[in-house]
Amino acid sequence: MSNYLHIVPFKLNDLYGGFAKAYGLIKIEQKMLVIEIETQDTITGMIKSGVKRYEFPIESINFLKLKNSLFSGKLIIGFLNMALLEQFPHRKADRIELLISRKNLDSALSLTSHLNYLITEYRLDSLDSFDKEYGVK
């Protein structure tokens, strides 16, 4: 299966008190959730941050859900460790929320399903390892 099967564009509004917005991509690469973001000022649109890349191991994700509204959606990703999000813009405690346009909701649903599958697979493997280590049958 291709590593780039699930790529979803998103945006973040109201960064830095409304003075910036960001556009980016979220994807799965080799059992890592990868988020790439470029921030742009909202006043002139000329100042850009350059692309920043954030990588999160599958085992660090607590949950992933997609909320649909009439014109867009919101991809909510919860993490097990807040320290992972220390450098990420626009985080809310242990989670990040990415705005997904209506036309990309199917791709976001596919990414959500695949990532939830990978998370479940990792947790089941962890249980098997625990069982073998402690002799549980």
C-alpha positions in Angstrom: 0.0 0.0 0.0 1.3 3.4 -0.9 2.5 5.7 1.9 0.8 8.6 0.3 -2.6 7.1 -0.2 -4.2 9.4 2.4 -3.3 13.1 2.0 -5.7 15.7 3.1 -5.4 19.5 2.8 -6.6 21.6 5.7 -6.4 25.1 7.1 -6.1 26.8 10.5 -7.8 30.2 11.1 -7.2 32.8 13.8 -3.6 32.1 14.6 -1.7 34.6 16.7 -4.8 36.6 17.6 -6.2 36.6 14.1 -3.0 38.0 12.5 -2.2 34.8 10.7 -3.7 31.7 9.1 -2.2 28.5 8.0 -2.6 26.0 5.2 -1.3 22.5 5.3 -1.4 18.8 4.5 -2.0 15.9 6.9 -0.9 12.4 5.8 0.4 9.0 7.0 4.0 8.1 6.3 5.5 4.9 7.6 3.3 4.6 10.7 3.7 8.3 11.5 1.1 11.0 11.3 2.7 13.9 9.4 1.4 17.4 9.4 3.0 20.1 7.2 2.0 23.7 7.7 2.8 27.1 6.1 1.7 30.1 8.0 0.7 33.4 6.3 -0.2 36.8 7.7 -3.8 37.9 7.2 -3.1 41.6 6.7 -1.1 41.5 3.4 -0.8 37.8 2.8 2.9 38.4 1.8 4.7 37.2 4.9 5.0 33.4 4.9 6.7 31.2 7.5 8.0 28.5 5.2 6.8 24.9 5.5 7.1 23.4 8.9 6.8 19.6 9.4 5.5 17.9 12.5 5.7 14.1 12.9 3.7 12.1 15.4 4.2 8.4 16.0 1.0 6.4 15.8 1.4 5.2 19.4 1.2 8.8 20.6 -2.3 9.3 19.3 -5.2 8.8 21.7 -8.1 9.4 19.3 -9.0 10.8 15.9 -12.5 11.9 14.9 -14.1 13.8 12.0 -16.9 16.2 12.7 -19.0 17.3 9.7 -20.9 20.5 9.4 -22.9 22.0 6.5 -20.0 23.5 4.6 -16.9 22.0 6.1 -15.5 19.6 8.7 -13.2 19.5 11.6 -10.6 16.8 12.1 -9.8 16.4 15.8 -6.7 14.6 16.9 -6.2 13.8 20.5 -2.7 12.9 21.9 -1.5 11.0 24.9 1.3 13.4 25.6 0.9 17.2 25.6 4.7 17.7 25.2 4.4 16.5 21.6 2.3 19.5 20.8 4.6 22.1 22.4 5.7 23.7 19.1 2.4 23.1 17.2 0.4 26.3 16.5 -3.2 26.5 17.5 -3.4 23.5 19.9 -6.0 23.0 22.6 -4.4 21.2 25.5 -4.0 17.6 24.3 -5.5 18.0 20.9 -5.4 19.8 17.6 -8.3 20.7 15.4 -7.9 21.1 11.6 -10.5 22.6 9.3 -11.3 20.5 6.3 -13.1 21.9 3.3 -16.3 20.2 2.1 -14.6 18.8 -1.1 -11.9 17.1 1.0 -14.3 15.4 3.6 -14.2 12.0 1.8 -10.4 12.0 1.9 -10.4 13.0 5.5 -12.9 10.2 6.3 -10.6 7.8 4.6 -7.5 9.1 6.5 -9.4 8.9 9.8 -10.5 5.3 9.1 -7.0 4.2 8.1 -5.3 5.9 11.0 -7.9 4.5 13.5 -7.1 1.1 12.1 -3.4 1.6 12.6 -3.9 2.8 16.2 -6.1 -0.3 16.9 -3.5 -2.6 15.3 -0.7 -1.0 17.4 -2.7 -1.4 20.6 -3.6 -5.0 19.9 0.1 -5.8 19.2 1.0 -4.1 22.5 -1.5 -6.4 24.3 0.0 -9.4 22.6 3.5 -8.3 23.7 2.2 -7.9 27.3 0.6 -11.3 27.2 3.8 -13.0 26.0 6.0 -11.1 28.5 3.9 -12.0 31.5 2.8 -15.5 30.4 -0.9 -14.7 30.0 -2.8 -17.2 27.9 
